[in-house]
Amino acid sequence: IRHKINARLLELSVPQLCTIIEQGRSEGCFDVTDAAEAAFFFWHLSSTFAEAQMRTLLDDLPVDDKVRRMVRRAGLVTESLERVLGAEAGTIERPSAQMLELFVRADQDGLCVRAE
């Protein structure tokens, strides 16, 4: 089921991302030769990143360790996405440590719903 859901999300998302990337290319913000391939990689990197961040939330680690790991990953994925798009460094805003800490604390405090 998960594979079918991801396939459908990919099918719906990539054309929208492709449109955004083509617009960025025409405006000179992005430098890609194939917007469809860039959209495909963008979607997969983002999806994998979200999965990794969720696993970190579920790990039995101190809050500070979770936040450090999530901040590090956010920086890496942002740099990777900028490279996929051929965008200048800093084009995509990185999430702040404070914002990520709010997510971690909300999960720790039971404010997030977990599937059983």
matplotlib code that plots the C-alpha trace (Angstrom):
import matplotlib.pyplot as plt

x = [0.0, 2.8, 4.4, 1.1, 0.6, 4.1, 3.7, 0.4, 2.0, 4.9, 2.5, 0.6, 3.6, 6.3, 4.3, 3.6, 7.3, 8.3, 6.2, 7.8, 11.3, 10.6, 9.4, 12.6, 14.6, 12.9, 13.4, 17.1, 16.9, 17.5, 19.9, 18.7, 18.8, 15.8, 13.1, 11.2, 14.3, 15.1, 11.5, 11.8, 15.0, 13.6, 10.6, 12.6, 15.2, 12.4, 10.5, 13.6, 14.5, 11.0, 11.2, 14.6, 13.4, 10.4, 12.7, 14.8, 11.6, 10.9, 14.4, 15.1, 17.5, 17.8, 16.1, 19.4, 20.7, 17.6, 17.6, 21.3, 20.7, 17.7, 19.5, 22.4, 20.2, 18.1, 21.3, 22.5, 19.2, 18.8, 22.3, 21.5, 18.2, 19.9, 22.4, 19.7, 18.0, 21.3, 20.4, 22.7, 23.6, 21.1, 18.3, 16.3, 15.7, 17.0, 14.7, 16.0, 17.1, 14.4, 11.7, 13.0, 13.2, 9.5, 8.7, 10.8, 9.3, 5.8, 6.4, 8.0, 5.1, 2.6, 1.2, 1.8, -0.4, 1.4, 0.0, -0.1]
y = [0.0, 2.4, 1.9, 2.7, 5.8, 7.0, 6.3, 8.3, 11.2, 11.2, 11.1, 14.1, 16.1, 15.9, 17.8, 20.6, 20.7, 20.6, 23.7, 25.5, 24.5, 25.6, 28.9, 29.3, 28.4, 31.0, 33.6, 32.7, 31.3, 27.6, 26.1, 22.7, 21.0, 18.7, 20.1, 16.8, 14.9, 17.7, 17.5, 13.7, 14.0, 16.9, 14.9, 11.8, 13.8, 15.6, 12.4, 10.6, 13.6, 13.6, 9.9, 10.3, 13.2, 11.2, 8.3, 10.7, 11.9, 8.3, 7.6, 7.3, 10.2, 13.4, 16.4, 18.2, 15.2, 14.9, 18.6, 18.5, 15.5, 17.1, 20.5, 18.7, 16.7, 19.8, 21.6, 18.6, 18.1, 21.8, 22.0, 18.9, 20.4, 23.6, 21.6, 19.6, 22.9, 24.6, 27.3, 29.6, 28.5, 30.0, 30.1, 27.6, 28.7, 26.2, 25.4, 27.0, 24.9, 26.6, 25.5, 21.9, 21.9, 22.8, 19.7, 17.5, 19.0, 18.7, 15.0, 14.5, 16.2, 13.9, 16.6, 14.6, 11.6, 8.4, 5.5, 2.3]
z = [0.0, 0.9, -2.5, -4.2, -2.2, -2.9, -6.6, -6.7, -4.8, -7.2, -10.2, -8.8, -7.4, -10.1, -12.8, -10.4, -9.3, -13.0, -13.7, -10.7, -11.9, -15.5, -14.2, -12.1, -15.1, -17.2, -14.5, -14.2, -10.7, -11.6, -14.0, -15.1, -18.4, -17.7, -15.4, -15.3, -14.1, -11.6, -10.3, -9.9, -7.9, -5.9, -4.9, -4.0, -1.9, -0.1, 0.6, 1.9, 4.0, 5.6, 6.3, 8.0, 10.1, 11.2, 12.2, 14.3, 16.1, 17.0, 18.2, 21.9, 22.1, 24.2, 22.6, 21.9, 20.0, 17.9, 17.1, 16.1, 13.9, 12.3, 11.7, 10.1, 7.8, 6.9, 5.9, 3.8, 2.0, 1.3, -0.2, -2.3, -3.5, -4.5, -6.5, -8.2, -9.2, -10.2, -7.7, -5.8, -2.3, 0.2, -2.3, -0.2, 3.3, 5.9, 8.8, 12.1, 15.0, 17.1, 14.7, 14.6, 18.4, 18.6, 16.5, 18.8, 22.0, 20.6, 19.9, 23.3, 25.0, 23.3, 21.1, 17.9, 17.0, 16.5, 14.5, 16.5]

ax = plt.figure().add_subplot(projection="3d")
ax.plot(x, y, z, "-o")
ax.set_aspect("equal")
plt.show()
